[in-house]
Amino acid sequence: MIEWFKALHVISVIAWMAGMLYLPRLFVYHTTAEIGSVQSETFKVMERRLFRAITTPAMIATWVFGLAMVGHGIVDWGSIWPWVKAAFVIALSGVHGLYARHLKAFAQDRNDKPQKYFRMLNEVPTVLMMVIVIMVIVRPF
């Protein structure tokens, strides 16, 4: 059963990261759309569907399958790497929550962040993911 958990966990992570990397790009483009325009309304639909249909369910599945593996005792909590990984997964979940806040602001035509902010925010999940993957594969600590 553990192999199924691993496979489903990896699939979930890939889907979650796809959403975490694409949503801020939509925000970048959305900042240039005039409020009330067809383009702005289209971005609202795209952002909402990506977040609710893919990104959030994938995050939940990632946590469920990850915790299922932890529950089956495959992690050596005496090492440092799982603690670092857990901290960065929690941070990634926090970024997910931040995206939810920005999604709501755009939906209500209340975004006050510039395009450059979303361009920089787009890099945060990548950095977090890199540390997470290194902790799992390399296990430097």
Stockholm file with secondary structure:
# STOCKHOLM 1.0

chainA/1-141         MIEWFKALHVISVIAWMAGMLYLPRLFVYHTTAEIGSVQSETFKVMERRLFRAITTPAMIATWVFGLAMVGHGIVDWGSIWPWVKAAFVIALSGVHGLYARHLKAFAQDRNDKPQKYFRMLNEVPTVLMMVIVIMVIVRPF
#=GR chainA/1-141 SS CHHHHHHHHHHHHHHHHHHHHHHHHHHHHHTTSCTTSHHHHHHHHHHHHIIIIIIHHHHHHHHHHHHHHHHTTCSCTTSSHHHHHHHHHHHHHHHHHHHHHHHHHHHTTCCCCCHHHHHHHTTHHHHHHHHHHHHHHTCCC
#=GC SS_cons         CHHHHHHHHHHHHHHHHHHHHHHHHHHHHHTTSCTTSHHHHHHHHHHHHIIIIIIHHHHHHHHHHHHHHHHTTCSCTTSSHHHHHHHHHHHHHHHHHHHHHHHHHHHTTCCCCCHHHHHHHTTHHHHHHHHHHHHHHTCCC
//
